[in-house]
Amino acid sequence: MRFDHLSYAAGPEGLAAAAAMLSEQLGVDTIDGGFHPRFGTRNRLIPFRDNKYLEIVEVLEHPVAEKAPFGQVVRRRSEAGGGWLSWAVSVADLAPFEARLGRKAVDGSRQFPDGRRLEWRQLGVKGTQADPQLPFFLQWVSGPDLQPSALPGELDLVRVEIGGDRDRLEEWLGGDADELLNGDPMIEWTAPHGLPGIVAVHFNTPRGMIRL
C-alpha cells in the first residue's frame, strides 16, 4: 500500500481558474489530464517528485455524473466552494479489501487529450462520500508508463493534516496507518472543524515550504 494522490475540487470558478490558482501558489505548471468517461469529471494534474500527484477535478454537466459516486462527491464539494476533496492509496490487489469491506471495486478510466486511455479499478468512494477523512483504494490496470506517477515533478508532498479519527482510518485501512504508508507522507491529526477530511497539505516547492 502507498499514498497515491490527492484530489482538489474546483469551486464555482471552474477547473481552469482553480488550476491557475494552485499553479501560482505552488510555483509549478499543471497538466491537462483529460476526462473520466465513467464518472462525468475531468482534471488537471500536478505531479510530485516522489511518485505521487495532485489532481484538480471538476464535474461535467453530464448524466453519468449524477449516477457515479465520484461525480457526486466532486459536485457536492464544488457546490460548497471547492477545496481539498479526498486522497487515495494504491494497492497491488483489491481483492482482500473487497472481502474485508464487503464491497465490489468498479472500473475507472481517464481519456488523455491525445487519445490514450489510462485504466484502473477503485473501491471505497462511497466511504469517502460518507466520511471524507477516509481515502479510497486504487489498483492500477495500465502499466507504469501511463500512470501519473511517471510524470516528472518539482514538488515534494511532506505532510497532510486530516481532521478526524485515526482509529476510524486505521479500521478502514486494515492496520497502523504509519506502517502501511511507511510514513510517506506524514499524516497529522487535528480536531475536525465541521466535516472530517483534509484540512491542509504541506509541500516542499521551488519557493520553499508551503501550506495550503
CYANA upper distance limits for C-alpha pairs under 8 A (distance plus 0.5 A):
  1 MET  CA     89 VAL  CA      7.02
  1 MET  CA     90 SER  CA      6.19
  1 MET  CA     91 VAL  CA      5.18
  1 MET  CA     92 ALA  CA      7.81
  1 MET  CA    180 LEU  CA      6.62
  1 MET  CA    181 LEU  CA      6.74
  2 ARG  CA     89 VAL  CA      5.95
  2 ARG  CA     90 SER  CA      6.06
  2 ARG  CA     91 VAL  CA      7.33
  2 ARG  CA    180 LEU  CA      7.81
  2 ARG  CA    181 LEU  CA      5.67
  2 ARG  CA    182 ASN  CA      8.23
  2 ARG  CA    184 ASP  CA      8.45
  3 PHE  CA     52 LYS  CA      7.70
  3 PHE  CA     87 TRP  CA      8.47
  3 PHE  CA     88 ALA  CA      6.88
  3 PHE  CA     89 VAL  CA      5.00
  3 PHE  CA     90 SER  CA      7.01
  3 PHE  CA    181 LEU  CA      6.79
  3 PHE  CA    184 ASP  CA      7.61
  3 PHE  CA    185 PRO  CA      7.91
  4 ASP  CA     51 ASN  CA      8.11
  4 ASP  CA     52 LYS  CA      5.79
  4 ASP  CA     53 TYR  CA      7.57
  4 ASP  CA     87 TRP  CA      8.15
  4 ASP  CA     88 ALA  CA      5.99
  4 ASP  CA     89 VAL  CA      5.27
  4 ASP  CA     90 SER  CA      6.09
  5 HIS  CA     52 LYS  CA      5.87
  5 HIS  CA     53 TYR  CA      5.41
  5 HIS  CA     54 LEU  CA      6.13
  5 HIS  CA     55 GLU  CA      7.85
  5 HIS  CA     87 TRP  CA      6.30
  5 HIS  CA     88 ALA  CA      5.92
  5 HIS  CA     89 VAL  CA      7.56
  6 LEU  CA     53 TYR  CA      7.03
  6 LEU  CA     54 LEU  CA      5.31
  6 LEU  CA     55 GLU  CA      6.75
  6 LEU  CA     84 TRP  CA      8.48
  6 LEU  CA     85 LEU  CA      8.29
  6 LEU  CA     86 SER  CA      6.58
  6 LEU  CA     87 TRP  CA      4.94
  6 LEU  CA     88 ALA  CA      7.00
  7 SER  CA     54 LEU  CA      6.39
  7 SER  CA     55 GLU  CA      5.43
  7 SER  CA     56 ILE  CA      6.48
  7 SER  CA     57 VAL  CA      7.48
  7 SER  CA     84 TRP  CA      6.85
  7 SER  CA     85 LEU  CA      5.84
  7 SER  CA     86 SER  CA      5.68
  7 SER  CA     87 TRP  CA      6.41
  8 TYR  CA     54 LEU  CA      7.89
  8 TYR  CA     55 GLU  CA      6.69
  8 TYR  CA     56 ILE  CA      5.27
  8 TYR  CA     57 VAL  CA      6.67
  8 TYR  CA     82 GLY  CA      7.89
  8 TYR  CA     83 GLY  CA      5.89
  8 TYR  CA     84 TRP  CA      4.96
  8 TYR  CA     85 LEU  CA      5.52
  8 TYR  CA     86 SER  CA      7.65
  9 ALA  CA     56 ILE  CA      6.32
  9 ALA  CA     57 VAL  CA      5.56
  9 ALA  CA     58 GLU  CA      6.44
  9 ALA  CA     74 VAL  CA      6.59
  9 ALA  CA     77 ARG  CA      6.86
  9 ALA  CA     78 SER  CA      6.24
  9 ALA  CA     82 GLY  CA      5.46
  9 ALA  CA     83 GLY  CA      5.74
  9 ALA  CA     84 TRP  CA      6.76
  9 ALA  CA     85 LEU  CA      6.25
 10 ALA  CA     14 GLY  CA      6.06
 10 ALA  CA     15 LEU  CA      5.80
 10 ALA  CA     18 ALA  CA      5.91
 10 ALA  CA     19 ALA  CA      8.35
 10 ALA  CA     56 ILE  CA      7.03
 10 ALA  CA     57 VAL  CA      6.45
 10 ALA  CA     58 GLU  CA      5.96
 10 ALA  CA     78 SER  CA      6.24
 10 ALA  CA     81 GLY  CA      8.30
 10 ALA  CA     82 GLY  CA      5.46
 10 ALA  CA     83 GLY  CA      7.08
 11 GLY  CA     15 LEU  CA      8.21
 11 GLY  CA     18 ALA  CA      7.66
 11 GLY  CA     58 GLU  CA      8.45
 11 GLY  CA     77 ARG  CA      8.15
 11 GLY  CA     78 SER  CA      4.94
 11 GLY  CA     79 GLU  CA      7.09
 11 GLY  CA     80 ALA  CA      7.97
 11 GLY  CA     81 GLY  CA      5.23
 11 GLY  CA     82 GLY  CA      4.35
 11 GLY  CA     83 GLY  CA      7.58
 12 PRO  CA     78 SER  CA      7.00
 12 PRO  CA     79 GLU  CA      7.35
 12 PRO  CA     81 GLY  CA      6.98
 12 PRO  CA     82 GLY  CA      7.86
 13 GLU  CA     17 ALA  CA      6.39
 13 GLU  CA     18 ALA  CA      7.24
 14 GLY  CA     18 ALA  CA      6.73
 14 GLY  CA     58 GLU  CA      7.49
 15 LEU  CA     19 ALA  CA      6.45
 15 LEU  CA     43 ASN  CA      7.87
 15 LEU  CA     44 ARG  CA      8.24
 15 LEU  CA     56 ILE  CA      7.56
 15 LEU  CA     57 VAL  CA      7.05
 15 LEU  CA     58 GLU  CA      6.31
 16 ALA  CA     20 ALA  CA      6.61
 17 ALA  CA     21 MET  CA      6.67
 18 ALA  CA     22 LEU  CA      6.84
 18 ALA  CA     56 ILE  CA      7.98
 19 ALA  CA     23 SER  CA      6.47
 19 ALA  CA     30 THR  CA      7.18
 19 ALA  CA     44 ARG  CA      7.44
 19 ALA  CA     56 ILE  CA      6.94
 20 ALA  CA     24 GLU  CA      6.63
 20 ALA  CA     30 THR  CA      8.31
 21 MET  CA     25 GLN  CA      6.78
 22 LEU  CA     26 LEU  CA      6.47
 23 SER  CA     27 GLY  CA      6.10
 23 SER  CA     28 VAL  CA      5.71
 23 SER  CA     29 ASP  CA      5.90
 23 SER  CA     30 THR  CA      6.84
 24 GLU  CA     28 VAL  CA      7.54
 26 LEU  CA    205 THR  CA      6.91
 26 LEU  CA    206 PRO  CA      8.48
 26 LEU  CA    207 ARG  CA      8.10
 26 LEU  CA    210 ILE  CA      7.87
 27 GLY  CA    205 THR  CA      7.67
 27 GLY  CA    206 PRO  CA      7.27
 27 GLY  CA    207 ARG  CA      7.45
 28 VAL  CA     46 ILE  CA      8.18
 28 VAL  CA    154 GLU  CA      7.87
 29 ASP  CA     46 ILE  CA      7.54
 30 THR  CA     44 ARG  CA      6.60
 30 THR  CA     45 LEU  CA      5.85
 30 THR  CA     46 ILE  CA      5.59
 31 ILE  CA     44 ARG  CA      5.82
 31 ILE  CA     45 LEU  CA      5.46
 31 ILE  CA     46 ILE  CA      6.96
 32 ASP  CA     43 ASN  CA      7.21
 32 ASP  CA     44 ARG  CA      5.08
 32 ASP  CA     45 LEU  CA      6.92
 32 ASP  CA    113 PRO  CA      7.81
 33 GLY  CA     42 ARG  CA      7.78
 33 GLY  CA     43 ASN  CA      5.83
 33 GLY  CA     44 ARG  CA      5.30
 33 GLY  CA     45 LEU  CA      6.43
 33 GLY  CA    110 ARG  CA      8.27
 33 GLY  CA    111 GLN  CA      8.42
 33 GLY  CA    112 PHE  CA      6.48
 33 GLY  CA    113 PRO  CA      7.66
 34 GLY  CA     42 ARG  CA      6.18
 34 GLY  CA     43 ASN  CA      6.49
 34 GLY  CA     44 ARG  CA      7.72
 34 GLY  CA    110 ARG  CA      6.90
 34 GLY  CA    111 GLN  CA      5.96
 34 GLY  CA    112 PHE  CA      5.10
 34 GLY  CA    113 PRO  CA      5.85
 35 PHE  CA     40 GLY  CA      7.98
 35 PHE  CA     41 THR  CA      6.27
 35 PHE  CA     42 ARG  CA      4.37
 35 PHE  CA     43 ASN  CA      6.85
 35 PHE  CA    110 ARG  CA      5.92
 35 PHE  CA    111 GLN  CA      5.96
 35 PHE  CA    112 PHE  CA      7.52
 36 HIS  CA     40 GLY  CA      6.34
 36 HIS  CA     41 THR  CA      5.78
 36 HIS  CA     42 ARG  CA      6.26
 36 HIS  CA    108 GLY  CA      7.98
 36 HIS  CA    109 SER  CA      6.31
 36 HIS  CA    110 ARG  CA      5.00
 36 HIS  CA    111 GLN  CA      6.89
 37 PRO  CA     41 THR  CA      7.75
 37 PRO  CA    109 SER  CA      7.46
 37 PRO  CA    110 ARG  CA      7.29
 37 PRO  CA    111 GLN  CA      7.86
 38 ARG  CA     64 VAL  CA      7.25
 38 ARG  CA     68 ALA  CA      7.77
 38 ARG  CA    108 GLY  CA      7.02
 38 ARG  CA    109 SER  CA      7.51
 39 PHE  CA     64 VAL  CA      6.62
 39 PHE  CA     65 ALA  CA      5.89
 39 PHE  CA     68 ALA  CA      5.77
 39 PHE  CA     69 PRO  CA      8.10
 39 PHE  CA     70 PHE  CA      6.56
 39 PHE  CA     71 GLY  CA      5.78
 39 PHE  CA    108 GLY  CA      8.42
 40 GLY  CA     59 VAL  CA      6.51
 40 GLY  CA     60 LEU  CA      5.91
 40 GLY  CA     61 GLU  CA      8.03
 40 GLY  CA     62 HIS  CA      6.52
 40 GLY  CA     63 PRO  CA      8.09
 40 GLY  CA     64 VAL  CA      5.93
 40 GLY  CA     65 ALA  CA      4.75
 40 GLY  CA     68 ALA  CA      8.07
 40 GLY  CA     71 GLY  CA      6.39
 41 THR  CA     57 VAL  CA      7.25
 41 THR  CA     58 GLU  CA      6.11
 41 THR  CA     59 VAL  CA      4.81
 41 THR  CA     60 LEU  CA      5.79
 41 THR  CA     65 ALA  CA      7.49
 41 THR  CA     71 GLY  CA      6.75
 42 ARG  CA     57 VAL  CA      6.16
 42 ARG  CA     58 GLU  CA      6.22
 42 ARG  CA     59 VAL  CA      7.10
 42 ARG  CA     60 LEU  CA      7.71
 43 ASN  CA     55 GLU  CA      6.61
 43 ASN  CA     56 ILE  CA      5.80
 43 ASN  CA     57 VAL  CA      4.72
 43 ASN  CA     58 GLU  CA      6.91
 44 ARG  CA     55 GLU  CA      6.22
 44 ARG  CA     56 ILE  CA      5.69
 44 ARG  CA     57 VAL  CA      7.09
 45 LEU  CA     53 TYR  CA      7.43
 45 LEU  CA     54 LEU  CA      6.16
 45 LEU  CA     55 GLU  CA      5.09
 45 LEU  CA     56 ILE  CA      6.69
 46 ILE  CA     53 TYR  CA      6.20
 46 ILE  CA     54 LEU  CA      5.57
 46 ILE  CA     55 GLU  CA      6.99
 46 ILE  CA    153 GLY  CA      7.87
 47 PRO  CA     51 ASN  CA      8.07
 47 PRO  CA     52 LYS  CA      6.87
 47 PRO  CA     53 TYR  CA      4.74
 47 PRO  CA     54 LEU  CA      6.77
 47 PRO  CA    148 PRO  CA      7.44
 47 PRO  CA    149 SER  CA      7.32
 47 PRO  CA    151 LEU  CA      6.53
 47 PRO  CA    152 PRO  CA      6.91
 47 PRO  CA    153 GLY  CA      5.23
 47 PRO  CA    154 GLU  CA      7.99
 47 PRO  CA    155 LEU  CA      7.95
 48 PHE  CA     52 LYS  CA      5.81
 48 PHE  CA     53 TYR  CA      5.64
 48 PHE  CA     54 LEU  CA      8.19
 48 PHE  CA    149 SER  CA      8.22
 48 PHE  CA    152 PRO  CA      7.57
 48 PHE  CA    153 GLY  CA      4.79
 48 PHE  CA    154 GLU  CA      6.41
 48 PHE  CA    155 LEU  CA      5.27
 48 PHE  CA    156 ASP  CA      6.16
 48 PHE  CA    157 LEU  CA      7.42
 49 ARG  CA    152 PRO  CA      6.99
 49 ARG  CA    153 GLY  CA      5.04
 49 ARG  CA    154 GLU  CA      6.14
 49 ARG  CA    155 LEU  CA      6.11
 49 ARG  CA    156 ASP  CA      6.19
 50 ASP  CA    149 SER  CA      8.44
 50 ASP  CA    153 GLY  CA      8.45
 50 ASP  CA    156 ASP  CA      6.94
 50 ASP  CA    157 LEU  CA      8.09
 51 ASN  CA    148 PRO  CA      8.41
 51 ASN  CA    149 SER  CA      4.86
 51 ASN  CA    150 ALA  CA      7.40
 52 LYS  CA    148 PRO  CA      8.16
 52 LYS  CA    149 SER  CA      6.01
 52 LYS  CA    157 LEU  CA      8.28
 53 TYR  CA    148 PRO  CA      7.41
 53 TYR  CA    149 SER  CA      7.15
 57 VAL  CA     74 VAL  CA      7.90
 58 GLU  CA     74 VAL  CA      7.00
 58 GLU  CA     75 ARG  CA      7.95
 58 GLU  CA     78 SER  CA      7.91
 59 VAL  CA     65 ALA  CA      7.32
 59 VAL  CA     71 GLY  CA      6.49
 59 VAL  CA     74 VAL  CA      6.59
 59 VAL  CA     75 ARG  CA      6.34
 60 LEU  CA     65 ALA  CA      7.28
 61 GLU  CA     65 ALA  CA      7.74
 62 HIS  CA     66 GLU  CA      7.93
 63 PRO  CA     67 LYS  CA      7.60
 64 VAL  CA     68 ALA  CA      6.63
 64 VAL  CA     71 GLY  CA      8.32
 65 ALA  CA     69 PRO  CA      8.41
 65 ALA  CA     70 PHE  CA      8.23
 65 ALA  CA     71 GLY  CA      5.01
 65 ALA  CA     72 GLN  CA      6.94
 66 GLU  CA     71 GLY  CA      6.98
 66 GLU  CA     72 GLN  CA      6.57
 67 LYS  CA     71 GLY  CA      7.88
 67 LYS  CA     72 GLN  CA      7.73
 68 ALA  CA     72 GLN  CA      6.78
 69 PRO  CA     73 VAL  CA      6.64
 69 PRO  CA    125 VAL  CA      6.88
 69 PRO  CA    126 LYS  CA      6.70
 69 PRO  CA    129 GLN  CA      8.03
 70 PHE  CA     74 VAL  CA      6.70
 70 PHE  CA    125 VAL  CA      6.78
 70 PHE  CA    126 LYS  CA      8.46
 71 GLY  CA     75 ARG  CA      6.61
 72 GLN  CA     76 ARG  CA      6.66
 73 VAL  CA     77 ARG  CA      6.83
 73 VAL  CA    129 GLN  CA      6.33
 74 VAL  CA     78 SER  CA      6.52
 74 VAL  CA     85 LEU  CA      7.81
 75 ARG  CA     79 GLU  CA      6.51
 76 ARG  CA     80 ALA  CA      6.83
 77 ARG  CA     81 GLY  CA      7.12
 77 ARG  CA     82 GLY  CA      5.79
 77 ARG  CA     83 GLY  CA      7.68
 77 ARG  CA     85 LEU  CA      7.20
 78 SER  CA     82 GLY  CA      4.67
 78 SER  CA     83 GLY  CA      8.01
 84 TRP  CA    198 ILE  CA      6.57
 84 TRP  CA    199 VAL  CA      7.97
 84 TRP  CA    200 ALA  CA      8.27
 85 LEU  CA    132 PRO  CA      7.94
 85 LEU  CA    197 GLY  CA      8.25
 85 LEU  CA    198 ILE  CA      7.72
 86 SER  CA    128 THR  CA      7.69
 86 SER  CA    132 PRO  CA      6.96
 86 SER  CA    133 GLN  CA      7.82
 86 SER  CA    134 LEU  CA      8.06
 86 SER  CA    135 PRO  CA      6.77
 86 SER  CA    197 GLY  CA      7.80
 86 SER  CA    198 ILE  CA      7.42
 87 TRP  CA    134 LEU  CA      8.10
 87 TRP  CA    135 PRO  CA      5.40
 87 TRP  CA    136 PHE  CA      7.28
 88 ALA  CA    135 PRO  CA      5.35
 88 ALA  CA    136 PHE  CA      5.40
 88 ALA  CA    137 PHE  CA      6.25
 88 ALA  CA    138 LEU  CA      7.44
 89 VAL  CA    135 PRO  CA      7.14
 89 VAL  CA    136 PHE  CA      6.94
 89 VAL  CA    137 PHE  CA      5.63
 89 VAL  CA    138 LEU  CA      6.63
 90 SER  CA    137 PHE  CA      6.18
 90 SER  CA    138 LEU  CA      4.99
 90 SER  CA    139 GLN  CA      6.15
 90 SER  CA    140 TRP  CA      7.96
 91 VAL  CA    137 PHE  CA      7.54
 91 VAL  CA    138 LEU  CA      6.66
 91 VAL  CA    139 GLN  CA      5.95
 92 ALA  CA    139 GLN  CA      6.46
 92 ALA  CA    140 TRP  CA      8.27
 93 ASP  CA    139 GLN  CA      6.78
 94 LEU  CA     98 GLU  CA      6.64
 94 LEU  CA    105 ALA  CA      7.93
 94 LEU  CA    123 LEU  CA      8.23
 94 LEU  CA    137 PHE  CA      8.14
 94 LEU  CA    138 LEU  CA      7.95
 94 LEU  CA    139 GLN  CA      6.80
 95 ALA  CA     99 ALA  CA      6.76
 96 PRO  CA    100 ARG  CA      6.61
 97 PHE  CA    101 LEU  CA      6.33
 97 PHE  CA    102 GLY  CA      8.45
 98 GLU  CA    102 GLY  CA      6.04
 98 GLU  CA    103 ARG  CA      5.54
 98 GLU  CA    104 LYS  CA      6.01
 98 GLU  CA    105 ALA  CA      7.29
 98 GLU  CA    123 LEU  CA      8.06
 99 ALA  CA    103 ARG  CA      7.52
103 ARG  CA    123 LEU  CA      7.97
103 ARG  CA    124 GLY  CA      8.33
104 LYS  CA    123 LEU  CA      7.32
105 ALA  CA    121 ARG  CA      6.62
105 ALA  CA    122 GLN  CA      5.76
105 ALA  CA    123 LEU  CA      5.06
105 ALA  CA    124 GLY  CA      8.28
106 VAL  CA    121 ARG  CA      6.02
106 VAL  CA    122 GLN  CA      5.99
106 VAL  CA    123 LEU  CA      7.01
107 ASP  CA    119 GLU  CA      8.01
107 ASP  CA    120 TRP  CA      6.59
107 ASP  CA    121 ARG  CA      4.97
107 ASP  CA    122 GLN  CA      6.91
108 GLY  CA    119 GLU  CA      6.32
108 GLY  CA    120 TRP  CA      5.70
108 GLY  CA    121 ARG  CA      6.00
108 GLY  CA    122 GLN  CA      7.20
109 SER  CA    117 ARG  CA      7.21
109 SER  CA    118 LEU  CA      5.87
109 SER  CA    119 GLU  CA      4.83
109 SER  CA    120 TRP  CA      6.67
110 ARG  CA    117 ARG  CA      6.26
110 ARG  CA    118 LEU  CA      5.65
110 ARG  CA    119 GLU  CA      7.14
111 GLN  CA    115 GLY  CA      6.71
111 GLN  CA    116 ARG  CA      6.53
111 GLN  CA    117 ARG  CA      5.19
111 GLN  CA    118 LEU  CA      7.01
112 PHE  CA    116 ARG  CA      5.66
112 PHE  CA    117 ARG  CA      6.47
112 PHE  CA    118 LEU  CA      8.04
118 LEU  CA    141 VAL  CA      8.47
118 LEU  CA    142 SER  CA      6.38
118 LEU  CA    146 LEU  CA      6.76
118 LEU  CA    147 GLN  CA      7.51
119 GLU  CA    140 TRP  CA      7.13
119 GLU  CA    141 VAL  CA      5.87
119 GLU  CA    142 SER  CA      5.78
120 TRP  CA    138 LEU  CA      7.30
120 TRP  CA    139 GLN  CA      6.16
120 TRP  CA    140 TRP  CA      4.80
120 TRP  CA    141 VAL  CA      5.07
120 TRP  CA    142 SER  CA      7.12
121 ARG  CA    138 LEU  CA      6.27
121 ARG  CA    139 GLN  CA      5.69
121 ARG  CA    140 TRP  CA      6.90
121 ARG  CA    141 VAL  CA      7.50
122 GLN  CA    136 PHE  CA      7.63
122 GLN  CA    137 PHE  CA      6.00
122 GLN  CA    138 LEU  CA      5.01
122 GLN  CA    139 GLN  CA      6.83
123 LEU  CA    136 PHE  CA      6.40
123 LEU  CA    137 PHE  CA      5.61
123 LEU  CA    138 LEU  CA      7.09
124 GLY  CA    128 THR  CA      6.96
124 GLY  CA    135 PRO  CA      7.93
124 GLY  CA    136 PHE  CA      5.16
124 GLY  CA    137 PHE  CA      6.70
125 VAL  CA    129 GLN  CA      6.58
125 VAL  CA    135 PRO  CA      8.28
125 VAL  CA    136 PHE  CA      5.93
126 LYS  CA    130 ALA  CA      6.73
127 GLY  CA    131 ASP  CA      6.43
127 GLY  CA    132 PRO  CA      8.15
127 GLY  CA    134 LEU  CA      7.25
127 GLY  CA    135 PRO  CA      8.48
127 GLY  CA    136 PHE  CA      7.91
128 THR  CA    132 PRO  CA      5.14
128 THR  CA    133 GLN  CA      7.37
128 THR  CA    134 LEU  CA      5.73
128 THR  CA    135 PRO  CA      6.63
128 THR  CA    136 PHE  CA      7.00
131 ASP  CA    196 PRO  CA      7.27
131 ASP  CA    197 GLY  CA      8.01
132 PRO  CA    195 LEU  CA      7.94
132 PRO  CA    196 PRO  CA      6.29
132 PRO  CA    197 GLY  CA      5.14
132 PRO  CA    198 ILE  CA      8.14
133 GLN  CA    162 ILE  CA      7.08
133 GLN  CA    163 GLY  CA      7.38
133 GLN  CA    164 GLY  CA      6.61
133 GLN  CA    169 LEU  CA      7.89
133 GLN  CA    196 PRO  CA      5.85
133 GLN  CA    197 GLY  CA      4.29
133 GLN  CA    198 ILE  CA      6.89
134 LEU  CA    169 LEU  CA      6.54
134 LEU  CA    172 TRP  CA      7.82
134 LEU  CA    197 GLY  CA      7.90
140 TRP  CA    147 GLN  CA      8.44
142 SER  CA    146 LEU  CA      6.93
142 SER  CA    147 GLN  CA      7.55
143 GLY  CA    147 GLN  CA      7.26
144 PRO  CA    149 SER  CA      8.07
144 PRO  CA    150 ALA  CA      7.00
145 ASP  CA    150 ALA  CA      6.39
146 LEU  CA    150 ALA  CA      7.46
147 GLN  CA    151 LEU  CA      8.34
154 GLU  CA    205 THR  CA      7.35
154 GLU  CA    206 PRO  CA      7.71
155 LEU  CA    203 PHE  CA      7.05
155 LEU  CA    204 ASN  CA      6.22
155 LEU  CA    205 THR  CA      5.48
155 LEU  CA    206 PRO  CA      7.83
156 ASP  CA    203 PHE  CA      6.10
156 ASP  CA    204 ASN  CA      5.50
156 ASP  CA    205 THR  CA      7.28
157 LEU  CA    185 PRO  CA      6.84
157 LEU  CA    201 VAL  CA      8.28
157 LEU  CA    202 HIS  CA      6.96
157 LEU  CA    203 PHE  CA      5.38
157 LEU  CA    204 ASN  CA      7.11
158 VAL  CA    184 ASP  CA      8.06
158 VAL  CA    185 PRO  CA      5.83
158 VAL  CA    186 MET  CA      6.90
158 VAL  CA    201 VAL  CA      8.27
158 VAL  CA    202 HIS  CA      6.00
158 VAL  CA    203 PHE  CA      5.95
158 VAL  CA    204 ASN  CA      7.19
159 ARG  CA    185 PRO  CA      5.80
159 ARG  CA    186 MET  CA      5.13
159 ARG  CA    187 ILE  CA      6.31
159 ARG  CA    188 GLU  CA      7.56
159 ARG  CA    201 VAL  CA      6.38
159 ARG  CA    202 HIS  CA      5.51
159 ARG  CA    203 PHE  CA      7.73
160 VAL  CA    185 PRO  CA      7.42
160 VAL  CA    186 MET  CA      6.83
160 VAL  CA    187 ILE  CA      5.51
160 VAL  CA    188 GLU  CA      6.61
160 VAL  CA    198 ILE  CA      7.66
160 VAL  CA    199 VAL  CA      8.30
160 VAL  CA    200 ALA  CA      6.69
160 VAL  CA    201 VAL  CA      5.08
160 VAL  CA    202 HIS  CA      6.83
161 GLU  CA    187 ILE  CA      6.50
161 GLU  CA    188 GLU  CA      5.21
161 GLU  CA    189 TRP  CA      6.38
161 GLU  CA    190 THR  CA      7.29
161 GLU  CA    198 ILE  CA      6.47
161 GLU  CA    199 VAL  CA      5.86
161 GLU  CA    200 ALA  CA      5.66
161 GLU  CA    201 VAL  CA      6.56
162 ILE  CA    187 ILE  CA      7.56
162 ILE  CA    188 GLU  CA      6.67
162 ILE  CA    189 TRP  CA      5.64
162 ILE  CA    190 THR  CA      6.51
162 ILE  CA    192 PRO  CA      8.23
162 ILE  CA    196 PRO  CA      7.89
162 ILE  CA    197 GLY  CA      5.98
162 ILE  CA    198 ILE  CA      4.95
162 ILE  CA    199 VAL  CA      5.85
162 ILE  CA    200 ALA  CA      7.79
163 GLY  CA    189 TRP  CA      6.35
163 GLY  CA    190 THR  CA      5.19
163 GLY  CA    191 ALA  CA      5.65
163 GLY  CA    192 PRO  CA      4.54
163 GLY  CA    193 HIS  CA      7.70
163 GLY  CA    196 PRO  CA      5.46
163 GLY  CA    197 GLY  CA      5.74
163 GLY  CA    198 ILE  CA      6.70
163 GLY  CA    199 VAL  CA      6.58
164 GLY  CA    189 TRP  CA      7.30
164 GLY  CA    190 THR  CA      7.17
164 GLY  CA    191 ALA  CA      6.63
164 GLY  CA    192 PRO  CA      5.90
164 GLY  CA    196 PRO  CA      5.42
164 GLY  CA    197 GLY  CA      6.96
165 ASP  CA    169 LEU  CA      7.03
165 ASP  CA    189 TRP  CA      8.10
166 ARG  CA    170 GLU  CA      6.69
166 ARG  CA    189 TRP  CA      7.64
167 ASP  CA    171 GLU  CA      6.63
168 ARG  CA    172 TRP  CA      6.81
169 LEU  CA    173 LEU  CA      6.63
169 LEU  CA    177 ALA  CA      8.07
170 GLU  CA    174 GLY  CA      6.19
170 GLU  CA    175 GLY  CA      5.70
170 GLU  CA    176 ASP  CA      6.22
170 GLU  CA    177 ALA  CA      6.33
171 GLU  CA    175 GLY  CA      7.10
173 LEU  CA    177 ALA  CA      7.64
175 GLY  CA    179 GLU  CA      8.32
175 GLY  CA    180 LEU  CA      7.34
176 ASP  CA    180 LEU  CA      6.58
177 ALA  CA    181 LEU  CA      6.45
177 ALA  CA    183 GLY  CA      8.33
178 ASP  CA    182 ASN  CA      5.96
178 ASP  CA    183 GLY  CA      5.22
178 ASP  CA    184 ASP  CA      8.42
178 ASP  CA    186 MET  CA      8.27
178 ASP  CA    187 ILE  CA      8.34
179 GLU  CA    183 GLY  CA      7.15
181 LEU  CA    185 PRO  CA      8.16
183 GLY  CA    187 ILE  CA      7.93
192 PRO  CA    196 PRO  CA      5.60
192 PRO  CA    197 GLY  CA      7.90
200 ALA  CA    211 ARG  CA      7.03
200 ALA  CA    212 LEU  CA      5.79
201 VAL  CA    211 ARG  CA      6.09
201 VAL  CA    212 LEU  CA      5.84
202 HIS  CA    209 MET  CA      7.42
202 HIS  CA    210 ILE  CA      6.16
202 HIS  CA    211 ARG  CA      4.89
202 HIS  CA    212 LEU  CA      6.97
203 PHE  CA    209 MET  CA      6.15
203 PHE  CA    210 ILE  CA      5.76
203 PHE  CA    211 ARG  CA      6.91
204 ASN  CA    208 GLY  CA      6.10
204 ASN  CA    209 MET  CA      5.03
204 ASN  CA    210 ILE  CA      6.95
205 THR  CA    209 MET  CA      6.49
205 THR  CA    210 ILE  CA      7.49
